[in-house]
Amino acid sequence: MLVLDLSSNRLEGPIPESFFTLERLDTLYLSHNFFNGTVQLEKFQRLHNLTELDLSYNNLSVDTSITNTKRLAVLNLAGNNISGHIPDKISVNCTLEILDISQNYLEGSLPASLANCKSLQVLNVGNNNIDDSFPCMLPSSLRVLVLRFNRFHGHVRCRKSWPNLQIIDIASNNFTGYLYPKSFSRMMLEKDAAQSRSDYLNYGDWFIYYQAKLKVVLKGKDLELVKILTIYTIIDFSCNNFQGEIPNAIGELSWLPFLNLSHNALTGTIPRSLGNLTQLQSLDLSTNQLMGKIPKELTRLSFLSFLNLSNNQLVGPIPSGRQFQTFSPDSFKGNTGLCGFPLNISCGTTGENDNVPPPNPHGKEEVIEWEYVSIALGYVVGLGSILWLVFFSRRFRHKFNDQTEQVFEKIFKPKDRKKEQRRRVNRRRYC
C-alpha cells in the first residue's frame, strides 16, 4: 500500500498536477493546509488504487460533480469553500464508508442515491445550508449520522432501522413532531453487539490518520471525539421543535453516555426509566416545558457529571444522594417550583402544617368583610340624604324635577343621541 501524507503543514496554492500521475497511490492526505483553487474530483479517478482521500480544512472550491465512487472508501471534504448542490446521482457501485462534507456552503437536499452506498458507516453533513427532510433512505450499515446546523425539517420517523447507529446528532434544525419510541429502541447499538466488535471504529488504516474525529456538543461545550468507541453512543436532538413526552424507550439504551434533548417544546414528566442509563455521563433537558418532580431514580446515575434541567416547569424537592449533591444551582434554575439544595429555597418540613386548623366541613369560613359593609352603609346614608331633601325641601324638589325633565328630553330626541354615538365612535378611532 502506498500512502502520501502531507497534512497539517503550510502548503498553499493549487493542488499540483503531479499528484494525479501517482497511479499506485492508495491513500492521499492533504488536510489542514492552505491549498486553494478549484479541484476537479474526477481527476482523482485516474488513481485507480485510491481508496482514501482527505482534502479537509483548506480553501478549496471543489467540483462535486463526481458520481462514480467505485473503490473510494473515504472522502473527506470538510471545512472548505464548497457550494452548490450535492450530486443527484451517486454510482450504484458506491463503496463509500465515510463521507464528510461538513462545514461548507452546500444547499439543496441529500440525494436519494446515497442509498447506493451500502457500506456507508459515517455521514457528516453538519454546518451547511441543506434543506431537506430526515434521510430515511440511508443504509442500515450507518453508525454515525451528523446533520446539525442545517435546515432539515419534518418528523423523525422512518420505517427502517439502524441497529448499529452509535451517534445521531441532528441538533439545530427545524425538526418537529413527537419523539417516537421506535426511533430510539431500534436505532442505537446494544451492549452485546458492541462487545462483540473491536474497540474502535476501524476503516482500514484510515483511523490511524483521521481517527474518526467528530466534533459534538457534550457537557455544554464543543468537544472533538477521537477514536470513536463502538460502545460510545450519543443522542443530540437539541435546538429543534420536538414536542410531546420523552419516550420511556430511551431507558432501554443502557450504554448511552450522552443525551441532549434541550431547547425543544417537550412536555410531560421526566421518565423514571432514565434511571436505567447507568453509563450516562451527560444529561441536558433544559429549556423545555417539562413538569412534575425530578425522579429519584436519577440519583442512581453514579457516572453523571453534567446535568442541566434548567428553564422548565419542574416542582418539588430536588432529590438528594450521590451525584446530585455536586451539581450547581445553574442545573436547576428557571424552575420556580423547585426547592432544596443546591437552591437557596427551603422546602419546609412535614410538621410545619400541624397547627393549621382543619377546613370548615360546611363550606367556606364565614368571615365578615368589613370593607363591603362600609361601602353599603355609605350608599344607605347617601340615598337617605337625597330622599330627605326631596320630601322636606321645596327648593331642592323643584330643582330635582327640572333635572329629571331634561333627562327625559334627551332620551326622546333620537337625533341628538345619534350625534353623541358618532362622537364616541370617532373618539375611539384616534385612541
N, C-alpha and C positions, 0 to 999 in steps of 0.2 A: 504494500500500500504506500502511495506517495502523498505526503501531506506538506502543504505550504502554509505556514502560519506567520502572518505579518501584522497581527492585531496589536492594538494598544501601542501605537507609535505616533509619529508626527508626519506621516506620509500625506502628500497633498497632490492636487492636480487630478486629471482624469486617470482612470484605471488603464495601465499600459496594455497595448495590443498584444504584447509578447505573452501575456498570461493566457491568451486564447489559443496559443500554439502548444501548450503543455498537455498534450493529449493523454498522457498517462496519469495525470493528476486525479487523485481520489477526493481530496479534501482541500478546500481553499478558505482561509480565514483572513479577512481584511477589515475586521471590525475596529471601532474606536480609533479612527484616523481622521484625516481631513480631505479625503477623496471627494471630488465634485464632478459636475457634468452629468450627462445623461448616459445611462447604461442600458444597452440592449440585452436583456436576459437571454434572448435567443442565441446570442453569441456563445454563451456558456454551454449550449447544447453540442458545440463542437468537441467539448471534452467528454468523450464517450464514457469514461470511467468515473466522472464526477458524481458523487453521491451527497456531499455536504458542502453547502455554500453559505457563508456568513458575511454579509456586507453591511451589517448593522452599525448604527451610530457614526455615520459620515454625513456628507452634504450632497448626497447623490439624488438625482432625479431619475427614477428607474422606469423604463418602459416595461410594464407588466403584461404585455400582450402575449407572453408565452403561455401556451396551453398544454404543451407536451412536457410532462414532468416525469417521464419514464426514467428510471434509475435514480432520480434525485429524491433522497430521503429527508434531507434537512434543508430548509430555505429560510434564512433569517434576514429580513429587510427592515427591521425595526429602527426607529429613530433617524429617518432620512427626510427627504422633501418630496415624497411620493404623493401625487394627487390623482384625481380621476376615479375611475371605477375598477373594481376587481374584475378580471376577465370572466365572461359568462360561461365559457366552455372550457372545462378542465378535462384533460385526456382521460379516457376510460381506463387507461393503463397507469393511472396515477399511483405513484409509490411513496408519496409524501408521508412521513411520520410526524414531522414537526413543521408547522408553518407559523412564523411570527412576522406579522406586518403591522405591529403596534406603533403608536406614536408617529403617525404620518398624517396625511390630509385626505385620506380615501373617503369616498362617499358612495351613495347608492345602496345596494343591497348585497348580501352574500349570495353567491351563485349556488343554485341547486345542485350543480355538477360537483360540488365538494363531496357529495355522497359517493363519488367515484374513488375517493381516497380511502379505501377500505382499511388501511393500516394507520390512519391518522390518529395520533395519540395526544398531541398538543396543538391547540389552535388559540392564538393570541391576536386579537384584532382591537385591543383596547386603545383608547385615546385617538379616535378618528372621528369622522362625521357620518358614519354608516347609519342609515335609516331603514330599518327592517324589523320583522317580527322575530320571535325566538327561532333559531335554526334547528328545527326538529329533524332535518334531513341528515344531520351529521352521523357518521358511522358509530356503531356500538363499541368500537375499539378505543374511543376517546377517554383520556384520563385527565386532561387539563383543558378547561374552557374559560377564556377571559374575554368578556365583552364590555368591560367597564368604560365609562365616559364616551358614550356614543348616543345615538337617538333610537335605540331599539324600543319597541312598544308592544302592546298587546299582552295576552295572557302567557304564562309559562306552563304550558300543558301539552304534552306530546304523548302519542300512543306507544312509542318505542321507549326503551330504557337504555341507560348507560351504566351497566353494573360495575365497570372499572373506573368510573369517574371519581377522582380524588379531590380536585379543586374546581369549583364553579364560582366565578366572580363576575356578576352581572350588575355591579353597583353603578349608580349614577347614570341611569337611563330613564325611560318613561314606561316601564312595565307596570301593568295594572292587574286587577283581579285578585283571586284568592291564592293562598299557598296550598296547593292540593297535596294531600298526604302521599300519593303515589309519586309525586315529583321528588320526594326525598327517599322513600323506602326502597325505590328501585334504581336509584342513580348512583349511590355512593358505594365505595369499596368496603366490603365487610372484613372483619377481623381475620377470619380463617383464610380468605382469599389473599389478604395482604401478607400473611406469614408464609404463604406457600411460594411467594415470589422473592426476588432478590431485594436487597436493602435499598437500592436506588433505581430510579427510572434510568434504564440503560439503553441508549440508542447507538449501538456500536461503540466507536471511540469518540463520538461527538461530545459525550458528557464530560470527557476529560478537559475539553476546552471551554465549551459553553456552559456545562454543568447545570443545564436545565434551570437557569436563573429566571426568576419570576418576581416582579415587584407587586406586592399586595399591601393592603392596609390591615395591620394587625396591632391590637392593643392601642388603637388610636393613633398609630404612626405608620408612615410608609416604610416598609421593610422589604428587603430583597432576599428571596429564598434561594439557596444554593443546594444542589443535590437533593431534589425533592424525594423524600421517603415515600415508599409505596403505601405506608400506613398513615401518611401525612395528609389529612383531609381538611378542606376549608370550604365554608359556605359563606358567601358575602352577597346578600341581596339588598344592601343598604341604598338609601337615596333613590327610591322609586316611589310608586304609588300603590303598593300592595295593601290590601285591606282584609278584613275578616280576622279569624283567630289563628294563632300559631298552632300548626298540627302537632298532635301528640306523637306522630310517627318520627319526628326528629329525635325523640328519646331513644329510638332504636339504633342510632348511629353511635355505637359505644366507643368508637375510635376517633370521634370528632374532636379535635383540639380547638378549633376556631369557628365561632358562629357570630355573624353580624347581620342583624335584621333592622338596624336603626334607620331613622328618618323615613318612615313609611306612615301608613294610616291603619296599623294593626290594632284590633280591639280584643275584648275578652280578657281572660286572666293568663298569667304566665303558667304554662303547663308544668305540672309536678313531674312529668316524665323527663324534664331536663336534668333532674337529679340523677338520672341513669347515665349521663355522659361523664363517666368517671375520669376520662382523659382531657376534659375540657380545660383549656388554659385561658381563653379569652371569650367573654360573652358581652355583646353590645345589643341591647334592646331599646336604646334611648330614642327619644323624640317620636313616640307613637301615641296611641290612646289606650294603652293597657290599663286595666283597673284591677281592683281586688288586692289581696295581700300577697306579699312575696312568699313563695312556697318555702317551707322549712327544709324541703328536700335539697335545695340548692346548697345548704351547708355541708352536704356530703362531698362536694367537689373540692377535694383537697389540693388539686393542682391548679385551681383557678387563681390566676394572678392579675387579671384585668376584668373589671366588672363595671358596666355603665347601664343603669336603669333610669337615668335622669329624664325629666320632661315627659312624664306620663301622668296617670291618674291613680297611682297606687296609694293604698291606705294601710293603716295598722302599724304594728311594731316591726322594726327591721329584725330579722332572725339573728340570733347570736350563735357563735360557735365557729371554730376553725378559721377559714379564710375571711369570713365576714367581719372579723374584728380588725382586719388590716386595711380595709377599703376606706378611702377618704370621703368626706361629705359630698364631694362632687359626683360621686357614683349614684347618689340618691336625690340630688337637688331637683327642684321643679315638680315634686310630688307633695302637694300641700297636706295630704292626709297621712304621710309617713311620720313616724316618731321613733325615738330611741337612738342609741349610739350607732353611727358617729354624729348624728344630727343633734343639735342643741335644743331638741324638743322632747320634753318628758311625756311618756305615755301614761303616767299615773300608776296607781296600784289598784288591786282588786277590791281592797277595803275602803276605797276612797268615797264610795257612794253608799256606805252602810247606813249613814244617818239621814239619808234623803227620805222623806215621808212617802208612803205608797200613794199611787194615783187615786183620785176620787172615783169610787165604783159607780156613782150615779151620773157621771159625766164630768164636765169641766168644773173647776173650782169656782165658787161664787165669790167674786172679788168686786167690790164697789169701785166703779170707775168715776172718781170724783171730778175728773175733767169734764165728762159728759154731763154730770149733774149740774155743774156750774153754768155750762152753756144753756141747759134747759131753763134754769132759773132766770138767766138773762133774757131769754125770749119771753117768758111769762111776765116779767116786770115791764119790759118794753111794750108788749101788747096791751097790758093793763093800763099803762100811762096814756096810750093813744085812745083807748076806749073811754077813759075818764074825761079826756079833753073833748071828745066828740059829743058826749052826753051832757056835760056840765059847762062847756064854754061855747057861747053863741058865736063869738068872733071866729074861733077855730073851726066851728062846724060849717060856717059859710065858706071859709077858705078851702076846706076839705071837699065840699060839694063842687066848687069851681074847678078844682084839680081833677075831680072824677069826670066831669063833663068833657074836659079837654082830652082825657084819655079815650073816652068813647068816640069822640070826633076823629081821632087819629085811626082808631080801629076800623071805622066805617068809611074811610077815604082811601080806596084801593090805589088811586094814582100815586098818592104820597107814599104809600107803603112800597110800591114798586120802585120808586125813586130811591128809597132807603136801601132796598135789596141790591139795586145796581151799584150803589155807592160802596156797599160792603164787598161785593164781588170784585170791583175794581181795586179796592184796597188790598185784597188777598193777592192779586196778581203781582203786586210790587213788593210784597213782604218776603 
